Amino acid sequence: MPFAESRGVQLYYEEAGTGFPIVFVHEFAHDLRGWEPQLRYFSRRYRCIAFNARGYPPSDVPASPSQYSQAIAADDIANVMRHLGIRKAHIIGCSMGGYATLHFGLRYARMARSLTVIGAGYGSDPDKRTQFLRDTEVLARRFEQLGTPEAIMTYQFGPARVQLQNKDPRAFREFCDEFAGHSALGSANTLRGLQARRPTIYSLERGLSRMKVPTHVFSGDEDNHCLGPGIFIKRICPAARLTVVPGTGHAVNVEEPDTFNRLTDEFLSLVDSGRWRPRNPRVTLRSSS
């Protein structure tokens, strides 16, 4: 199996297709298998790379939460690219992976041709921050004490997941089955080392206001924890566009793969052809009327 080394950790990856590279970065509740509809679609024109984050076998599972962080997650993307000899790529990430994608754009702008950020921002609401941190620790303990299949029973039926269950029960069962196979230790450490300590989207205002990497933010209109942060990114970052997908929950790429693939294809084509433009500064001016 192919592995890339990042800060002493072996990260498993898969490739498909040829062309300009796209790197896919998965969410907490999934792994690289969640990108299958995108790998099949985009590998027709692009070199597609998806990897399992640290803590997600067959990638290594570091034993300490200190070996997981938001900065490390961005570094892992860069190190997978370096291992593969890739100097620049489109980066596409969902949820936890969307956070990592955004931070990659802030830390490694020269290595990113574009950023596609899906459902990022959970835990950013200042009014609910304390509850988020409490819930994160409770879930980490559930992984440790109960094992993954039992720990995720309530998580997988959350308010931003039921949309997939209603639309596509087969895809939902597949999601649950794959989630149940994750490492309990890796999940607990990811929650404590990365999720609980990552900066909120709102705290990134200064960096986002200066970021010039073409950015496409996706949010489901029923993803209550991430819709607000998505709108914030759009308002603050002049390089960002926002797509809100109706009747949709958290993982837009899994729940509405055809819509996601089509809109992302259009965005990447604009960037690749040099036709993408940042927001016109006049958009931010107050109306004189």
VOGU-3710 file (C-alpha; in Angstrom, 3 decimals, decimal comma):
1> mpfaesrgvq> 0,000/0,000/0,000  1,286/3,520/-0,757  2,208/5,769/2,160  3,567/9,295/2,497  5,511/10,342/5,583  4,533/13,470/7,479  6,296/14,446/10,691  7,164/10,809/11,394  3,655/9,516/10,643  2,785/7,299/7,674
11> lyyeeagtgf> -0,296/8,482/5,769  -2,067/6,099/3,411  -3,183/7,549/0,076  -4,788/6,509/-3,192  -4,505/8,001/-6,675  -6,678/8,002/-9,792  -6,377/9,704/-13,146  -3,867/12,038/-14,755  -3,676/15,779/-15,229  -3,398/18,713/-12,855
21> pivfvhefah> -3,603/17,453/-9,251  -6,552/17,597/-6,883  -6,017/16,610/-3,245  -9,104/15,504/-1,277  -9,166/15,883/2,519  -11,858/13,956/4,400  -14,124/14,794/7,336  -13,999/13,436/10,904  -16,769/10,877/10,356  -15,412/9,515/7,097
31> dlrgwepqlr> -12,126/8,647/5,407  -10,884/8,720/1,833  -13,702/6,370/0,776  -16,124/9,252/1,188  -14,617/10,854/-1,917  -15,399/7,956/-4,243  -18,042/9,853/-6,293  -15,514/12,659/-6,781  -12,592/10,361/-7,585  -14,636/8,666/-10,299
41> yfsrryrcia> -15,779/11,975/-11,766  -12,698/14,176/-11,580  -10,123/11,491/-12,411  -11,311/11,731/-16,014  -9,422/15,031/-16,321  -7,353/15,432/-13,172  -4,783/13,549/-11,128  -6,789/12,837/-7,985  -5,196/12,056/-4,619  -7,145/11,166/-1,467
51> fnargyppsd> -5,474/10,237/1,798  -6,460/9,061/5,253  -5,655/11,552/7,978  -3,457/10,542/10,890  -5,547/8,453/13,268  -7,424/6,748/10,421  -6,016/3,304/9,522  -4,282/2,195/7,451  -2,596/5,538/8,199  -0,716/5,527/11,496
61> vpaspsqysq> -2,567/6,236/14,728  -0,296/8,366/16,937  -0,836/7,531/20,600  -0,925/11,069/22,014  -3,396/13,918/21,318  -0,354/16,223/21,107  0,416/14,630/17,736  -2,837/15,987/16,311  -3,571/19,672/15,675  -4,954/22,049/13,077
71> aiaaddianv> -1,472/23,126/12,056  -0,361/19,490/11,761  -3,401/18,705/9,602  -2,397/21,455/7,153  1,207/20,255/7,221  0,044/16,723/6,420  -1,567/17,945/3,187  1,656/19,687/2,201  3,773/16,639/3,017  1,566/14,287/0,996
81> mrhlgirkah> 2,020/16,666/-1,932  5,776/16,829/-1,457  5,999/13,039/-1,299  4,216/12,856/-4,646  6,315/15,613/-6,217  3,353/17,989/-6,473  4,206/21,685/-6,261  0,672/23,039/-6,631  -2,820/21,518/-6,498  -6,504/22,178/-6,099
91> iigcsmggya> -7,389/21,295/-2,489  -10,897/20,034/-1,669  -11,902/19,312/1,932  -15,048/18,472/3,877  -15,793/19,522/7,484  -12,629/18,656/9,457  -10,951/18,427/6,063  -12,533/21,727/5,065  -10,944/23,361/8,101  -7,603/21,834/7,101
101> tlhfglryar> -8,096/23,062/3,536  -8,766/26,597/4,724  -5,685/26,564/6,964  -3,650/25,117/4,105  -4,630/28,160/2,044  -3,502/30,449/4,848  -0,225/28,585/5,523  0,701/27,280/2,068  -0,877/29,710/-0,388  1,804/29,092/-3,013
111> marsltviga> 0,961/25,389/-3,088  -2,780/25,923/-3,643  -4,289/26,727/-7,024  -7,733/26,755/-5,406  -9,576/25,767/-2,242  -12,972/24,077/-2,031  -14,306/24,084/1,531  -17,388/22,027/2,432  -19,244/22,355/5,724  -16,490/23,978/7,787
121> gygsdpdkrt> -17,116/25,899/10,985  -18,631/23,566/13,566  -17,725/24,871/17,016  -17,271/28,467/15,869  -20,479/29,935/17,329  -19,329/31,906/20,426  -22,683/31,374/22,152  -22,313/27,608/21,824  -18,554/27,260/22,204  -18,650/25,945/25,756
131> qflrdtevla> -21,228/23,325/24,822  -19,176/22,322/21,778  -16,087/21,739/23,915  -18,104/19,784/26,469  -19,724/17,634/23,774  -16,342/16,996/22,147  -14,856/15,645/25,369  -17,938/13,505/26,030  -17,648/11,982/22,561  -13,914/11,356/23,022
141> rrfeqlgtpe> -14,665/9,443/26,221  -17,348/7,419/24,470  -14,793/6,279/21,896  -12,396/5,253/24,659  -14,950/3,505/26,836  -17,377/1,994/24,323  -15,446/1,491/21,089  -16,333/3,086/17,775  -19,553/1,233/16,770  -21,275/2,108/20,043
151> aimtyqfgpa> -19,733/5,579/20,377  -21,125/6,848/17,087  -24,716/5,702/17,520  -26,024/9,175/18,362  -23,474/11,100/16,254  -24,400/9,450/12,971  -28,066/10,359/13,421  -27,332/14,031/14,131  -29,471/16,905/12,783  -27,174/17,491/9,807
161> rvqlqnkdpr> -26,961/13,760/8,892  -30,634/12,795/8,732  -30,940/14,465/5,329  -28,684/11,825/3,784  -30,592/9,084/5,582  -33,871/10,374/4,131  -32,579/10,936/0,595  -30,356/7,914/0,113  -30,692/5,167/2,758  -28,170/2,989/0,937
171> afrefcdefa> -25,506/5,699/0,980  -26,321/6,396/4,624  -25,832/2,741/5,589  -22,527/2,706/3,772  -21,459/5,863/5,622  -22,404/4,315/8,990  -20,651/1,027/8,241  -17,430/2,758/7,221  -17,546/5,117/10,207  -17,978/2,151/12,567
181> ghsalgsant> -14,649/0,730/11,378  -12,589/3,717/12,472  -9,973/3,551/15,206  -11,417/4,482/18,598  -8,034/5,786/19,746  -7,525/7,767/16,558  -10,991/9,317/16,815  -10,591/10,239/20,490  -7,195/11,806/19,872  -8,478/13,696/16,834
191> lrglqarrpt> -11,309/15,118/18,915  -9,022/16,236/21,736  -5,911/17,277/19,820  -7,484/18,819/16,738  -11,202/19,508/17,017  -11,276/20,925/20,549  -8,205/23,116/20,023  -8,691/24,452/16,526  -9,356/28,178/16,150  -12,864/29,229/15,254
201> iyslerglsr> -13,621/30,408/11,741  -14,373/33,879/13,111  -10,899/34,128/14,661  -9,373/33,776/11,179  -10,778/37,113/9,983  -7,431/38,839/9,496  -5,927/36,020/7,456  -9,067/35,423/5,421  -9,373/39,112/4,550  -5,935/38,928/2,929
211> mkvpthvfsg> -6,152/35,509/1,310  -6,030/35,561/-2,484  -6,331/31,845/-3,285  -9,568/31,216/-5,264  -11,961/29,699/-2,739  -15,357/28,031/-3,128  -17,330/27,434/0,062  -20,201/24,928/0,133  -22,830/24,635/2,844  -26,085/22,774/3,097
221> dednhclgpg> -28,911/25,075/4,123  -29,826/22,624/6,898  -26,277/22,462/8,288  -26,995/24,904/11,105  -23,525/24,812/12,665  -21,686/25,639/9,437  -24,004/27,876/7,428  -23,142/30,994/9,446  -19,367/30,445/9,264  -19,703/29,845/5,508
231> ifikricpaa> -21,452/33,179/5,055  -18,761/34,816/7,207  -15,975/33,458/4,963  -17,800/34,781/1,919  -18,180/38,240/3,436  -14,622/38,528/4,766  -12,525/36,831/2,081  -12,508/38,667/-1,277  -11,298/35,458/-2,947  -14,331/33,429/-1,825
241> rltvvpgtgh> -17,606/32,462/-3,416  -20,402/30,678/-1,562  -22,855/27,998/-2,691  -25,713/27,076/-0,366  -27,336/23,802/-1,401  -31,055/23,619/-0,537  -32,558/20,811/1,533  -29,095/19,519/2,373  -27,139/18,716/5,521  -23,445/18,502/6,312
251> avnveepdtf> -21,432/16,514/3,754  -22,677/18,062/0,504  -20,306/15,977/-1,614  -21,817/12,744/-0,259  -25,425/13,865/-0,042  -25,632/15,672/-3,397  -22,662/14,351/-5,405  -24,007/15,311/-8,841  -24,663/18,910/-7,815  -21,348/19,165/-6,011
261> nrltdeflsl> -19,351/17,672/-8,888  -20,966/19,916/-11,491  -20,499/23,148/-9,549  -16,967/22,256/-8,513  -16,084/21,332/-12,090  -17,284/24,761/-13,213  -15,246/26,480/-10,491  -12,064/24,528/-11,260  -12,489/25,235/-14,970  -12,699/28,970/-14,291
271> vdsgrwrprn> -9,541/28,816/-12,211  -7,648/26,587/-14,634  -8,513/28,778/-17,621  -7,562/32,018/-15,883  -11,140/33,300/-16,001  -11,740/33,306/-12,250  -11,788/36,750/-10,689  -11,926/37,857/-7,043  -14,814/39,962/-5,833  -14,957/43,438/-7,329
281> prvtlrsss> -14,095/45,940/-4,551  -17,189/47,964/-5,434  -19,344/45,152/-4,053  -18,285/46,062/-0,520  -19,083/49,781/-0,879  -22,201/51,087/0,784  -24,969/52,222/-1,480  -25,364/56,002/-1,756  -29,145/55,703/-2,086
//
